[in-house]
Amino acid sequence: MTEFDPYDRLIESCRNSSQYPYTLLNETTPRAVLEGYHEHLVQNDGALFDDSDPRLVFWEAWPGTQRFKKTKVQDVKGLSEHLIRDGVDPNSRHIFIESNHSRAPLNCSPDMLKTLFTYHQVDPSFLDSLFAFGDQDEPLDAGLAHFRSDDKLNLRERLPRLPRLGRSGMELRHSFLLRSVERADAADPWSIRQVAAYHSFDVENGRSVWITLKGNNLLQKRIKDDSLDLPVHQGALGLDVGAAFEASLATHLTFFHWCEHNWRWYVRDVEERIRTSLARAKTIPVESEPSYRTGVLASSRDSTMQLSTFNPVSEKGSIVQRTICGLRWPDRTAFDHAPAVQEPPFSRARRVPEGLAVLNMFNYKDLQKLSILAERIEEATLVVQLNVDALQDVYEYYQRPIHDNVRPDVRMHMEKSAATFLLKLRQIIRSLETRHTQLASLRKRLDNGKALYENLLQLRSLQVSRVFAEHGHKSAINMENIARRTERETVSMHTVTVVTLLFLPATFLGVSSSLSHSHLSSTRTFRR
């Protein structure tokens, strides 16, 4: 059987690109893993991709040219024509896949992405980074950041050699997923965004490929500006492997600076928000207690004095004496002095105690805001830590010795460039570690402030309970006073009734005798 030419095999794989990642040549990934990637792509293509307005942006430097050229592709046919053409691949190729925002589907059809990944034989582990994108109501993956590598330098592992495309099959291949904060126009001025990048570098001829996934064109602009302004990228226009490798490292730093830059301003903003939110809680005079003399309650001593000064029996003599002397019903003055019904605490007619009014400045809505802020800080702390871990993996990756299969002169240039790159990368890692320490400190300060806030709310609840308890105590005393007066008035009424019953017969007899005497007198006068 005649063996297929590697180029023909690649073209055939591109025709069957819908089966990616099964279309990878000489792939050593276990088939069960490939099946998982393929199924997830098929089942979630509606959430991952938006093919209503697909567009891929190519930024390429072709052999024989001295500048980069931009090309926009909007369908599978145009993509195939752009990739599969006569001649070799460009010296440097950047492909930008964007979305409307960080939680929106990628502006690319599934077929376009699979064709692109098949043509460049993209390692399937990059799909782990791609799955962080797509349509999602809330951010997923809990701030995931990572670094993956799968170099093809050993004889067994190297990719098929494709001289027609200028591919040696010996490549450094890796990908990473990083997150950072960017300013937003919403109520919350900061939003955590992600970027995923795949990179391959041919160590024999210096050709490089970058595939970048981002929710906006920020990194696209930065990479374009760097490729035009930095002399090292101009060296990548030729076939100087050392200069191309140095340009590749410079592109790495573009991503890593984006990952690190905004965290300082984010930390400063969070620090200011914490200071503002906890200012009242730290300065409130919590040692003072509410004063009730001008408020809803009087002290129990004042209540007792009020009760002792009111004696319905002693006013203007006893009821019995007044009844006996004047035969009158009890005076209504005793009922006119009955205490008024108490208004509930904190009614509009009564002023809230001064100390309690201060505590009323705190409520559970503010505590909820502090909890949301604490959650944001925890999320940012996790993201920074995962970024540090990913960049530390990058550091260790480029710190290792260059493979023996690389030409000695190229190896020496690569090691020298890697040393400078690692120094800059270490500075970025140290900066992120500093931000992580700051965020951890801010989280502790916020936790202490939340505890203080919760204690103030508990104190407020206790003071309110005390107000209602004392109000209820006074109401109970007033009710007891009314019950005693009612009992005394009942005794007085009984006394009046008894006295009336005692004097009524004699009064009746006296009146009857007087009437009889008057009648006899009138009769005698009439007879005369």
Backbone torsions as a table, in degrees:
resi	resn	phi	psi	omega
1	MET	NA	132.6	-179.8
2	THR	-74.0	131.8	-179.5
3	GLU	-78.2	135.3	179.2
4	PHE	-67.7	142.9	172.6
5	ASP	-66.6	138.9	-179.0
6	PRO	-55.3	-36.3	179.2
7	TYR	-65.1	-42.8	178.4
8	ASP	-63.6	-38.9	177.0
9	ARG	-61.9	-40.8	178.7
10	LEU	-64.2	-44.6	179.5
11	ILE	-63.0	-40.6	177.4
12	GLU	-63.8	-37.9	178.1
13	SER	-65.5	-36.5	178.5
14	CYS	-65.7	-34.5	177.0
15	ARG	-67.0	-28.9	179.5
16	ASN	-105.6	30.2	-173.2
17	SER	-63.0	-18.2	178.3
18	SER	-62.0	-16.5	179.9
19	GLN	-94.0	9.1	177.5
20	TYR	-54.2	137.7	12.6
21	PRO	-95.4	13.1	175.2
22	TYR	-66.8	-14.3	-175.9
23	THR	-85.6	4.5	179.2
24	LEU	-77.8	138.6	-179.0
25	LEU	-90.6	139.8	178.3
26	ASN	52.9	36.3	-178.6
27	GLU	-81.1	133.5	-178.3
28	THR	-102.0	-0.5	179.0
29	THR	-66.5	135.6	178.8
30	PRO	-54.5	144.6	-175.4
31	ARG	-64.9	-33.3	178.8
32	ALA	-61.6	-37.4	177.5
33	VAL	-67.5	-42.2	178.3
34	LEU	-62.2	-38.9	177.9
35	GLU	-62.1	-40.6	178.7
36	GLY	-63.4	-43.9	177.7
37	TYR	-62.5	-45.1	-178.0
38	HIS	-62.9	-45.4	-179.4
39	GLU	-63.1	-39.9	-179.6
40	HIS	-66.9	-37.7	176.7
41	LEU	-62.8	-43.0	-177.9
42	VAL	-69.9	-44.2	-175.4
43	GLN	-72.5	-25.0	-174.8
44	ASN	-117.5	20.3	-178.2
45	ASP	-64.4	-30.0	178.5
46	GLY	-67.0	-33.2	178.9
47	ALA	-86.3	-29.5	-176.2
48	LEU	-83.1	-30.3	-170.7
49	PHE	-127.6	147.8	173.2
50	ASP	-126.3	102.9	-176.0
51	ASP	-94.3	15.6	178.5
52	SER	-71.5	-31.9	177.6
53	ASP	-143.7	67.1	-176.0
54	PRO	-70.8	144.4	177.6
55	ARG	-161.6	127.6	173.1
56	LEU	-115.5	134.2	-178.9
57	VAL	-107.4	123.4	177.6
58	PHE	-104.3	134.4	175.6
59	TRP	-127.7	105.6	-165.0
60	GLU	-132.1	149.2	172.3
61	ALA	-118.0	110.8	-175.3
62	TRP	-91.0	153.8	176.7
63	PRO	-57.7	139.5	178.3
64	GLY	86.8	-1.5	178.7
65	THR	-112.5	162.3	-179.6
66	GLN	-118.8	23.3	178.8
67	ARG	-156.8	164.0	176.5
68	PHE	-86.8	150.5	-179.2
69	LYS	-127.0	139.2	179.6
70	LYS	-99.2	135.1	177.6
71	THR	-136.5	135.9	178.5
72	LYS	-112.8	129.5	-178.8
73	VAL	-117.8	136.0	-173.2
74	GLN	-125.9	4.9	176.6
75	ASP	-156.7	170.2	-176.5
76	VAL	-66.0	-39.8	-179.5
77	LYS	-62.0	-46.9	178.6
78	GLY	-63.6	-35.1	178.6
79	LEU	-66.9	-44.7	180.0
80	SER	-62.3	-42.1	179.2
81	GLU	-65.5	-33.8	-179.7
82	HIS	-74.2	-36.8	-177.5
83	LEU	-80.9	-50.2	-173.9
84	ILE	-94.2	93.9	-179.0
85	ARG	-138.8	167.1	176.7
86	ASP	-70.0	139.2	179.5
87	GLY	105.4	174.5	-174.9
88	VAL	-83.3	169.5	174.2
89	ASP	-68.9	159.4	177.3
90	PRO	-64.6	159.4	177.2
91	ASN	-65.2	-38.8	179.1
92	SER	-139.8	128.1	-177.8
93	ARG	-132.0	124.6	172.9
94	HIS	-113.5	128.5	174.1
95	ILE	-117.6	124.0	-178.1
96	PHE	-109.2	122.3	175.2
97	ILE	-114.8	119.9	-173.9
98	GLU	-119.6	173.4	175.4
99	SER	-139.1	169.2	-177.6
100	ASN	-66.7	-32.5	174.0
101	HIS	-159.4	-179.5	-170.0
102	SER	-68.7	-18.4	179.8
103	ARG	-117.2	27.9	178.5
104	ALA	-110.5	158.2	177.2
105	PRO	-62.8	156.1	177.6
106	LEU	-71.0	139.3	179.5
107	ASN	-78.8	68.4	-175.4
108	CYS	-161.0	143.2	175.9
109	SER	-82.4	155.2	178.2
110	PRO	-59.2	-38.2	-178.8
111	ASP	-67.0	-36.3	178.4
112	MET	-65.1	-44.8	-179.0
113	LEU	-65.2	-43.4	-178.9
114	LYS	-66.7	-35.5	176.1
115	THR	-65.0	-44.0	179.0
116	LEU	-61.8	-46.3	-177.7
117	PHE	-67.9	-33.7	178.5
118	THR	-70.1	-43.9	-177.7
119	TYR	-61.9	-41.4	-179.5
120	HIS	-93.4	6.4	176.6
121	GLN	50.8	49.6	-177.0
122	VAL	-67.4	132.2	-179.0
123	ASP	-60.8	134.7	-176.6
124	PRO	-63.2	-19.9	179.0
125	SER	-63.2	-19.8	177.7
126	PHE	-65.5	-22.3	177.9
127	LEU	-63.3	-26.9	176.0
128	ASP	-60.8	-34.1	176.3
129	SER	-77.8	-38.0	-179.6
130	LEU	-63.3	-34.7	-177.3
131	PHE	-68.5	-8.7	174.7
132	ALA	-75.0	-11.3	-180.0
133	PHE	-99.3	-178.9	178.3
134	GLY	112.3	174.1	-178.2
135	ASP	-71.0	120.5	-178.7
136	GLN	-153.6	134.0	179.7
137	ASP	-70.4	-40.3	178.7
138	GLU	-124.6	152.0	179.3
139	PRO	-58.1	137.6	-179.1
140	LEU	-108.6	171.2	173.8
141	ASP	73.2	7.1	172.9
142	ALA	50.6	51.4	175.4
143	GLY	69.1	27.6	-175.0
144	LEU	-57.0	135.6	171.4
145	ALA	-144.5	140.7	-177.9
146	HIS	-160.2	171.3	176.5
147	PHE	-132.7	133.8	179.5
148	ARG	-128.2	141.1	178.1
149	SER	-137.6	146.6	177.3
150	ASP	-154.4	76.3	-176.9
151	ASP	-70.2	149.4	178.8
152	LYS	-120.2	74.9	-177.3
153	LEU	-115.0	-31.1	178.5
154	ASN	-72.3	156.5	-177.0
155	LEU	-60.5	-39.4	-178.3
156	ARG	-72.8	-33.5	-171.4
157	GLU	-94.4	-16.0	-172.9
158	ARG	-63.7	154.5	179.3
159	LEU	-74.2	163.7	177.5
160	PRO	-59.4	140.0	178.3
161	ARG	-78.5	126.9	-176.3
162	LEU	-127.4	80.3	-179.3
163	PRO	-58.7	-31.0	-179.2
164	ARG	-61.3	-32.1	178.6
165	LEU	-99.6	-3.9	-178.2
166	GLY	79.9	27.4	-179.8
167	ARG	-105.8	127.8	179.5
168	SER	-87.8	-17.7	-176.5
169	GLY	88.0	-9.2	178.3
170	MET	-102.2	106.7	-172.9
171	GLU	-133.5	144.9	161.2
172	LEU	-86.4	124.4	-176.9
173	ARG	-133.0	127.5	176.2
174	HIS	-158.7	168.5	179.1
175	SER	-147.1	161.0	177.9
176	PHE	-150.4	155.0	174.2
177	LEU	-124.4	120.7	-178.7
178	LEU	-128.2	158.5	178.3
179	ARG	-133.3	152.5	176.5
180	SER	-153.2	176.0	178.3
181	VAL	-102.5	140.4	174.9
182	GLU	-131.0	151.2	179.8
183	ARG	-69.5	141.4	-180.0
184	ALA	-123.1	162.7	-179.8
185	ASP	-92.7	-2.0	-177.2
186	ALA	-77.7	-175.1	179.8
187	ALA	-60.2	-38.4	174.4
188	ASP	-86.1	119.1	-173.0
189	PRO	-71.0	-9.7	-175.9
190	TRP	-124.8	145.8	177.1
191	SER	-141.3	138.0	178.9
192	ILE	-84.0	124.5	-179.0
193	ARG	-118.9	156.9	-179.3
194	GLN	-120.1	156.0	173.1
195	VAL	-138.5	137.9	176.8
196	ALA	-122.2	136.9	-177.7
197	ALA	-139.2	138.2	173.1
198	TYR	-115.7	138.9	-177.3
199	HIS	-139.9	135.6	171.6
200	SER	-131.3	141.0	-178.7
201	PHE	-134.2	122.1	179.6
202	ASP	-82.5	112.1	-173.6
203	VAL	-75.4	-7.5	-179.0
204	GLU	-96.3	-39.2	-178.6
205	ASN	-118.6	-3.2	173.7
206	GLY	81.6	6.9	178.4
207	ARG	-75.2	140.4	-177.1
208	SER	-131.8	150.6	178.5
209	VAL	-131.5	132.7	174.6
210	TRP	-124.9	131.9	172.1
211	ILE	-122.0	118.5	-173.3
212	THR	-118.1	129.1	176.1
213	LEU	-112.2	123.5	-176.9
214	LYS	-151.7	149.6	-179.4
215	GLY	-77.5	-5.8	174.0
216	ASN	-151.0	-175.6	-175.0
217	ASN	-99.6	20.6	-177.5
218	LEU	-60.0	-51.7	-178.8
219	LEU	-70.8	-29.6	175.1
220	GLN	-60.3	-44.1	179.0
221	LYS	-64.9	-42.7	-178.6
222	ARG	-65.0	-42.5	-179.3
223	ILE	-66.2	-39.8	177.6
224	LYS	-63.2	-44.2	179.5
225	ASP	-63.0	-42.7	-179.5
226	ASP	-65.6	-39.0	-177.8
227	SER	-69.2	-20.8	178.6
228	LEU	-91.6	-30.4	-171.4
229	ASP	-97.0	-35.0	-173.7
230	LEU	-82.7	129.1	178.9
231	PRO	-60.5	-30.2	-177.6
232	VAL	-62.6	-33.4	178.6
233	HIS	-73.5	-30.1	176.3
234	GLN	-63.5	-32.7	176.8
235	GLY	-66.3	-25.7	-179.5
236	ALA	-73.5	-12.1	178.6
237	LEU	-68.1	-25.0	177.3
238	GLY	-92.8	-159.0	-179.4
239	LEU	-109.7	23.8	176.2
240	ASP	-74.3	107.5	-174.4
241	VAL	-62.6	-41.8	-179.5
242	GLY	-61.8	-46.0	178.6
243	ALA	-65.4	-37.9	178.2
244	ALA	-64.1	-39.7	178.7
245	PHE	-66.1	-40.4	177.4
246	GLU	-63.5	-39.1	176.6
247	ALA	-64.7	-36.6	177.8
248	SER	-63.5	-41.9	178.3
249	LEU	-66.1	-36.7	177.2
250	ALA	-63.7	-36.7	176.8
251	THR	-65.9	-38.0	174.1
252	HIS	-54.8	-45.5	-177.4
253	LEU	-64.5	-28.9	175.6
254	THR	-60.6	-44.3	177.1
255	PHE	-66.8	-43.4	-173.5
256	PHE	-71.4	-33.6	175.3
257	HIS	-66.5	-38.7	175.0
258	TRP	-61.0	-39.7	-179.2
259	CYS	-63.7	-29.2	-172.8
260	GLU	-102.1	-29.3	-162.4
261	HIS	-61.0	-54.1	-169.2
262	ASN	-76.1	-9.0	-175.4
263	TRP	-64.6	-31.5	179.1
264	ARG	-61.6	-44.7	-178.1
265	TRP	-73.1	-30.9	174.6
266	TYR	-64.3	-46.1	179.2
267	VAL	-61.2	-42.0	180.0
268	ARG	-63.8	-41.0	179.6
269	ASP	-66.0	-43.0	178.5
270	VAL	-63.5	-40.4	178.9
271	GLU	-60.1	-42.9	179.5
272	GLU	-66.6	-39.3	179.6
273	ARG	-66.0	-38.7	177.9
274	ILE	-66.6	-43.8	-179.6
275	ARG	-61.1	-43.4	-179.7
276	THR	-67.5	-41.0	-176.5
277	SER	-68.4	-32.5	-174.6
278	LEU	-101.0	2.2	-177.2
279	ALA	-61.2	-45.7	-178.5
280	ARG	-66.3	-40.4	-177.6
281	ALA	-64.1	-30.8	-177.3
282	LYS	-84.1	-20.1	-174.8
283	THR	-109.0	-5.5	-178.0
284	ILE	-67.1	135.9	179.0
285	PRO	-77.6	78.2	-175.1
286	VAL	-72.2	-13.0	-178.2
287	GLU	-74.3	-20.8	-180.0
288	SER	-82.2	142.1	179.3
289	GLU	-102.1	155.1	179.8
290	PRO	-60.6	138.1	176.8
291	SER	-95.7	126.3	-174.9
292	TYR	-102.8	0.3	-177.9
293	ARG	-68.9	-32.1	178.3
294	THR	-105.2	11.6	-174.4
295	GLY	-113.1	-139.8	-172.0
296	VAL	-82.2	-16.4	-172.3
297	LEU	-129.4	152.7	167.5
298	ALA	-106.9	161.9	-179.4
299	SER	-71.0	162.1	-180.0
300	SER	-63.5	-29.3	178.1
301	ARG	-65.8	-43.5	177.5
302	ASP	-62.7	-37.7	179.3
303	SER	-64.5	-41.1	179.9
304	THR	-63.6	-39.4	179.1
305	MET	-65.1	-38.4	178.8
306	GLN	-63.9	-40.7	-179.4
307	LEU	-68.4	-37.9	-177.1
308	SER	-71.5	-27.1	-179.5
309	THR	-80.5	-10.2	-179.3
310	PHE	-105.5	113.2	178.6
311	ASN	-136.9	99.7	-174.7
312	PRO	-65.6	-23.1	-177.7
313	VAL	-81.2	-33.8	-174.5
314	SER	-82.0	-16.7	-178.5
315	GLU	-70.1	123.3	175.3
316	LYS	56.8	36.9	179.1
317	GLY	84.4	168.1	-178.4
318	SER	-72.4	155.8	178.2
319	ILE	-64.2	-36.2	-179.7
320	VAL	-63.2	-44.0	-179.9
321	GLN	-63.4	-42.3	-179.3
322	ARG	-66.4	-34.9	179.6
323	THR	-69.3	-42.1	-177.8
324	ILE	-67.8	-40.2	-177.0
325	CYS	-75.8	-39.5	-172.2
326	GLY	-117.8	-5.8	-177.3
327	LEU	52.4	47.2	179.9
328	ARG	-113.5	156.2	174.2
329	TRP	-70.8	161.5	-178.0
330	PRO	-58.3	145.3	-179.7
331	ASP	-65.9	137.1	-179.2
332	ARG	-76.8	-3.3	-179.0
333	THR	-59.9	-35.5	-179.8
334	ALA	-61.0	-36.1	179.8
335	PHE	-80.5	-27.6	179.6
336	ASP	-67.9	-24.0	-179.3
337	HIS	-91.0	10.0	179.3
338	ALA	-65.5	137.1	-178.3
339	PRO	-63.4	145.5	-179.9
340	ALA	-70.1	158.5	178.1
341	VAL	-67.0	133.2	-176.9
342	GLN	-71.5	135.0	173.0
343	GLU	-76.8	151.3	178.9
344	PRO	-65.4	156.1	178.5
345	PRO	-60.3	146.1	174.4
346	PHE	66.3	24.3	174.8
347	SER	-72.4	166.1	-176.6
348	ARG	-64.7	-28.3	-177.7
349	ALA	-76.6	-11.6	-176.5
350	ARG	-123.2	145.5	-177.7
351	ARG	-86.3	139.2	178.4
352	VAL	-71.0	139.8	177.7
353	PRO	-53.1	144.7	-174.2
354	GLU	-58.4	-49.4	-178.7
355	GLY	-62.5	-38.6	-180.0
356	LEU	-72.1	-31.2	177.0
357	ALA	-63.6	-35.1	176.8
358	VAL	-65.4	-44.0	-179.5
359	LEU	-67.5	-24.0	179.0
360	ASN	-68.3	-10.0	175.4
361	MET	-67.6	-15.0	-177.2
362	PHE	-108.9	137.2	179.8
363	ASN	-146.3	171.3	-176.3
364	TYR	-72.3	-20.3	176.3
365	LYS	-65.0	-41.6	177.4
366	ASP	-65.8	-37.8	177.6
367	LEU	-64.6	-35.4	176.8
368	GLN	-64.4	-39.8	177.1
369	LYS	-62.6	-40.3	177.7
370	LEU	-63.9	-37.1	178.6
371	SER	-65.9	-40.3	177.5
372	ILE	-64.4	-41.4	178.0
373	LEU	-63.6	-39.9	177.6
374	ALA	-63.2	-38.4	178.0
375	GLU	-65.2	-39.6	177.9
376	ARG	-64.7	-41.2	179.3
377	ILE	-65.2	-40.3	178.8
378	GLU	-63.4	-40.7	178.1
379	GLU	-63.6	-44.4	179.4
380	ALA	-64.2	-39.6	178.8
381	THR	-60.9	-42.9	178.9
382	LEU	-63.8	-44.0	-178.7
383	VAL	-62.0	-45.1	-179.7
384	VAL	-62.9	-41.8	-179.5
385	GLN	-64.8	-41.9	178.5
386	LEU	-67.7	-34.5	174.3
387	ASN	-62.7	-43.1	178.5
388	VAL	-59.6	-44.1	179.8
389	ASP	-62.7	-42.4	-179.7
390	ALA	-65.6	-44.3	-179.9
391	LEU	-68.9	-30.1	175.1
392	GLN	-65.9	-35.9	175.3
393	ASP	-65.0	-40.1	176.5
394	VAL	-61.8	-42.0	179.5
395	TYR	-59.3	-47.3	180.0
396	GLU	-66.6	-32.9	179.7
397	TYR	-63.5	-46.8	-178.5
398	TYR	-85.5	-7.3	177.0
399	GLN	-82.4	-21.8	-177.8
400	ARG	-69.0	158.7	-179.9
401	PRO	-64.4	145.7	176.4
402	ILE	-67.3	141.3	-175.4
403	HIS	-60.5	147.4	-177.9
404	ASP	-65.6	-22.4	-179.2
405	ASN	-72.2	-12.5	177.6
406	VAL	-79.4	141.3	-179.8
407	ARG	-56.7	142.5	-176.7
408	PRO	-56.2	-44.2	-179.1
409	ASP	-65.2	-39.2	177.3
410	VAL	-68.3	-40.1	180.0
411	ARG	-59.7	-43.8	-179.3
412	MET	-62.9	-42.9	178.6
413	HIS	-65.0	-41.1	-179.7
414	MET	-65.5	-41.0	179.1
415	GLU	-65.1	-39.1	178.4
416	LYS	-66.0	-44.3	178.7
417	SER	-64.9	-38.6	-179.5
418	ALA	-65.0	-35.4	-179.9
419	ALA	-63.1	-44.6	177.5
420	THR	-65.2	-41.3	178.4
421	PHE	-61.5	-43.5	-178.1
422	LEU	-64.9	-34.4	177.1
423	LEU	-63.2	-44.3	178.1
424	LYS	-68.3	-38.4	178.9
425	LEU	-64.9	-38.7	178.4
426	ARG	-62.1	-37.4	177.8
427	GLN	-64.6	-40.1	178.0
428	ILE	-65.2	-42.0	179.1
429	ILE	-63.2	-43.3	179.2
430	ARG	-62.6	-38.8	178.1
431	SER	-63.3	-43.3	178.2
432	LEU	-65.9	-37.3	176.7
433	GLU	-63.0	-37.6	176.5
434	THR	-63.7	-43.6	178.6
435	ARG	-63.3	-36.7	178.4
436	HIS	-63.6	-42.3	177.8
437	THR	-63.7	-41.5	178.6
438	GLN	-63.1	-44.5	179.8
439	LEU	-63.9	-38.9	177.6
440	ALA	-63.3	-40.3	177.6
441	SER	-65.7	-42.2	178.0
442	LEU	-63.2	-35.7	178.9
443	ARG	-65.7	-39.8	177.4
444	LYS	-65.0	-42.1	177.9
445	ARG	-62.2	-40.6	179.8
446	LEU	-68.3	-39.1	177.7
447	ASP	-62.3	-41.9	177.1
448	ASN	-64.2	-40.9	177.7
449	GLY	-64.9	-39.7	177.1
450	LYS	-63.1	-40.2	178.2
451	ALA	-62.7	-42.5	176.9
452	LEU	-62.5	-41.7	-179.9
453	TYR	-63.8	-42.9	178.1
454	GLU	-63.2	-38.6	177.3
455	ASN	-64.4	-39.1	178.2
456	LEU	-65.9	-39.0	177.2
457	LEU	-66.6	-36.9	175.3
458	GLN	-64.9	-42.0	177.4
459	LEU	-61.8	-40.5	177.6
460	ARG	-61.7	-43.0	178.5
461	SER	-62.8	-41.2	178.5
462	LEU	-64.7	-40.6	180.0
463	GLN	-66.7	-40.8	177.1
464	VAL	-63.6	-41.9	177.5
465	SER	-61.6	-38.2	178.9
466	ARG	-65.3	-41.1	178.5
467	VAL	-60.8	-47.0	-179.6
468	PHE	-67.3	-35.8	178.7
469	ALA	-64.5	-45.9	-180.0
470	GLU	-69.0	-35.6	175.7
471	HIS	-63.5	-42.6	176.7
472	GLY	-64.7	-36.1	177.9
473	HIS	-63.4	-44.9	178.7
474	LYS	-63.8	-40.9	178.5
475	SER	-61.8	-38.6	177.7
476	ALA	-64.2	-40.4	177.9
477	ILE	-63.5	-43.6	179.1
478	ASN	-62.3	-41.5	178.5
479	MET	-65.2	-38.4	176.7
480	GLU	-64.6	-38.8	178.0
481	ASN	-63.0	-44.0	178.5
482	ILE	-62.9	-40.0	179.3
483	ALA	-63.6	-41.0	178.4
484	ARG	-64.9	-43.2	178.2
485	ARG	-62.3	-41.1	179.2
486	THR	-61.5	-40.8	178.5
487	GLU	-63.9	-43.1	180.0
488	ARG	-66.2	-40.0	178.4
489	GLU	-66.0	-34.2	177.4
490	THR	-64.2	-43.2	177.0
491	VAL	-61.6	-40.8	180.0
492	SER	-63.4	-41.4	178.8
493	MET	-64.5	-39.6	175.4
494	HIS	-61.0	-40.3	179.8
495	THR	-62.7	-43.1	178.5
496	VAL	-61.0	-40.9	-179.4
497	THR	-63.9	-44.2	-179.7
498	VAL	-63.6	-45.4	-179.9
499	VAL	-61.4	-40.9	179.6
500	THR	-62.1	-42.8	179.9
501	LEU	-64.7	-33.3	-179.5
502	LEU	-71.5	-41.6	-174.9
503	PHE	-89.8	-17.0	-175.4
504	LEU	-64.1	-42.7	179.8
505	PRO	-62.7	-43.3	-179.0
506	ALA	-65.4	-39.6	179.0
507	THR	-63.7	-41.7	179.3
508	PHE	-62.8	-42.0	179.7
509	LEU	-66.0	-40.6	179.1
510	GLY	-62.8	-43.1	-179.7
511	VAL	-66.8	-40.7	-179.8
512	SER	-65.1	-42.6	-179.9
513	SER	-63.4	-38.5	-179.7
514	SER	-66.6	-39.7	-179.6
515	LEU	-67.7	-37.9	179.0
516	SER	-66.3	-41.6	179.7
517	HIS	-64.1	-39.9	178.7
518	SER	-66.2	-36.8	-179.7
519	HIS	-67.2	-41.7	179.6
520	LEU	-64.5	-39.4	-179.8
521	SER	-64.6	-40.4	-179.4
522	SER	-67.5	-35.5	179.8
523	THR	-67.7	-43.5	179.7
524	ARG	-63.3	-41.7	-179.3
525	THR	-64.2	-40.3	-179.2
526	PHE	-63.5	-41.0	-178.9
527	ARG	-64.9	-40.2	179.1
528	ARG	-63.4	NA	NA
